[in-house]
Amino acid sequence: MSIDDYLAGLAGPQREIGEKLTPIIAEALPRATGAMWHGHPVWSLGDRPGQHPVCLIKAYGSYVTFGLWRGQEIVDPSGRLIPGARAMAAVKLREIADVDPPLFSDWLRAAAHLEEA
């Protein structure tokens, strides 16, 4: 399954959110490789899926999680990133208006910088 297949299989609002996120990710992480890993899209800076992962998209029943592997290390003045397991942090997106391209681009560039350091 490809990322496009994953997004195509989502319900309307989740698909719209995923389709809005993917170009933001591609622009902010031009050297990243997107692939399906553990059943959902993951963008990594390594040669293989999951090698130096930076972010993920994962759909649930009523929202989409946009997660950052080292999100807890990112300065987030918006307060939208919610800490998760280990160093991860994520935001739950329930509607397309929840996607903030400039903010998410900043997060992605910061996350990539952490992986490259």
C-alpha positions in Angstrom: 0.0 0.0 0.0 1.2 3.5 -0.8 0.6 6.8 1.0 -1.8 7.8 -1.8 -3.7 4.5 -1.3 -3.8 5.1 2.4 -5.2 8.6 1.9 -7.7 7.4 -0.7 -9.1 4.8 1.7 -9.9 7.4 4.4 -13.3 9.0 5.0 -13.9 12.5 3.6 -12.7 14.7 6.4 -9.7 12.6 7.2 -8.8 12.3 3.6 -9.0 16.0 3.1 -6.8 16.6 6.1 -4.2 14.0 4.9 -4.2 15.5 1.4 -3.6 19.0 2.9 -0.8 17.7 5.1 1.2 15.8 2.5 2.3 18.8 0.4 3.2 20.7 3.6 5.4 17.8 4.6 7.0 17.5 1.2 7.8 21.2 1.0 9.2 21.4 4.6 11.1 18.1 4.3 12.4 18.0 0.7 15.0 15.4 1.5 12.6 13.1 3.4 11.2 9.9 2.1 7.6 9.1 2.7 6.5 5.4 3.1 4.1 3.2 4.8 5.5 2.0 8.1 3.5 0.1 10.7 0.3 0.7 8.8 0.4 4.5 8.3 2.5 7.1 6.4 5.8 8.1 7.9 8.4 10.5 6.6 12.0 9.7 7.4 15.4 11.2 6.6 17.1 7.8 6.3 17.4 5.4 3.3 14.8 3.0 4.8 11.3 3.6 6.2 11.7 4.3 9.9 15.3 5.2 9.7 15.5 8.7 11.3 11.7 9.2 11.3 10.5 12.8 11.5 6.7 12.7 11.2 3.6 10.6 10.7 0.0 10.8 9.8 -2.4 8.3 11.3 -6.2 8.4 10.9 -8.6 7.4 13.7 -12.4 7.3 13.8 -13.0 11.1 14.2 -9.6 12.7 13.7 -6.1 12.5 12.2 -3.0 12.5 14.3 0.0 14.5 12.9 2.9 13.4 15.0 6.5 14.3 15.3 9.0 11.7 16.6 11.0 14.3 18.6 8.1 16.7 19.0 8.7 17.2 22.8 12.1 18.8 21.9 10.5 21.4 19.6 9.7 24.8 21.0 5.9 25.2 20.5 4.6 28.6 21.5 1.2 27.7 20.1 0.8 25.0 22.8 -0.9 22.7 20.2 1.6 19.8 20.4 0.6 17.3 23.0 3.4 15.1 24.5 3.1 11.4 23.8 5.2 8.3 24.3 9.0 8.8 24.6 10.0 12.0 22.9 6.9 12.1 20.6 4.4 14.9 20.4 1.3 15.2 18.2 -1.7 17.3 17.3 -5.2 15.9 16.7 -6.8 17.3 13.6 -10.6 17.0 13.4 -11.3 19.3 10.5 -9.3 20.8 7.6 -9.3 24.2 9.3 -7.1 22.6 12.1 -4.2 22.4 9.7 -1.9 25.4 10.1 0.6 25.3 7.2 3.1 27.9 8.5 3.1 26.5 12.1 3.3 22.9 10.9 6.2 23.8 8.5 8.0 25.4 11.4 7.6 22.2 13.4 8.7 20.0 10.6 11.9 22.1 9.9 12.7 22.0 13.6 12.1 18.2 13.8 14.3 17.7 10.7 17.1 19.8 12.3 17.0 17.6 15.4 17.4 14.5 13.2 20.3 16.1 11.3 22.2 17.3 14.3 
